[in-house]
C-alpha cells in the first residue's frame, strides 16, 4: 500500500479525535450498500443520495482560467437558506455527505456560517471547497462552526497560481488562510486538503505544490485532472444524445475553458504523479482520476476514447443543487426539477430523474462522463 505510514497515522488520529465522525462514516458505508441495490431496479427509482453538492452561490472573487461559469452568460444567484433548511430536514435521516462548493466561492454566501451550523445541528458531515482567499478573515467563525473538512484550491505556487486564478495576491491569501486554520485551532480543526487542478499551466509545478503541502502540514493533497475538458468530438456526441433528455435552462460556454492541455507532457506527468504518490512524509496524496500512464492521460485529455469503461452510477448516489434551486445532473446540463416548486424527495424520483437513470443504465455511460469526477468517484 502506498504511503502506508502516513495513511495509518492519519487514520489513528482520526479515530482517536473524532469517534462520532468515525461512527458516522461506518453508518455512511453501510447505507451505501443499500443504495447500491437501487441500481439493480429497472424503474429508475433510487433511495436518497449519499452525497449532495450544494452550490451556494454563482458569485466569485476570482476568475480562474479553467472555470466555465464565471465567463458564461448565466444569471447569478445565491441558494436560499430557507430552501437549504427544508432540504436538510428531508434528508438528514439518510445521513448524506454535504459538500459546499459549485460555481462560485461558498464563503461569499451571506449566510454561509448559519448554513454550516444548521447542517452540523443535524449530525451531518460537511465539507467546503474554497479558493482560500477569505479564510483568514473568517477563521474564528470557520473553526467555531465545527466544519469537518476544508478543501483549498492551490494549483501552483506564487505568481503562476495568481495567473491561473486571475487575481494578483490570490496565492498568498490562500497560504495565509491555511496557516491561520492551523495556528488558531489547538483543540479542534477541520481536516485540511489542498486540491490541485492539473492543467498545462500547473503540471510542471506539482513537486512544488507537494513541498508546500508538506511545509504547511496539511492532511491531504489531491491531484485532480481537469473535469472541464470538453473536446468538440465529445460535445457533438453529447448533443446528439441529449435530444431525448431534459434540456438545460442555462447557457454554459465551454469555449471559455482554458486548461492548456496541449502543453502537457503526459509521460513526465505520469512519472511525477507516481513519485508523489510514493512519498511517505505526512501528506496523503490522492489522484482523481487515477490514470497511471502517459497514454491513458493523453486519451483522457483528447477524448479519443473512454480511458476506463465502467457503469455510471452517480445518478443513484449524487446530485447537484444550484443557486437558483435547480436539482441537476452533469454540471448543469440536465435539470430534474427546482426546490422552489417541489420538495427534494419528490424531485429525486420524479419522471425526469427516473427516465434519466433508465437511459443511463441502458447506455452505461454518456460521452461527457469520460471527463467527469463523479464517473470515477461513484461508479
Secondary structure by P-SEA (a helix, b strand, c coil): ccaaaaaaaaaaaaaaacaaaaaaaaaaaaaaaaaaaaaaccccccccccbbbbccccccccccccccccccbbbbbcccaaaaaaaaaaccccbbbbbcccccccccccaaaaaaaaaaaabbbbbbbccccccccaaaaaaaacccbbbbbbccccaaaaaaacccaaaaaaaaaaaaaaaaccccccbbbbbbbbcccccccaaaaaaaaaaacccccccccccccccaaaaaaaaaaacccccccbbbbcccccccccccaaaaaaaaaaaaaaccccbbbbbccccccaaaaaaaaaccccccccccccccccccccccccccccccccccccccccccccccccaaaaaaaaaaaaacccccccccccccccc
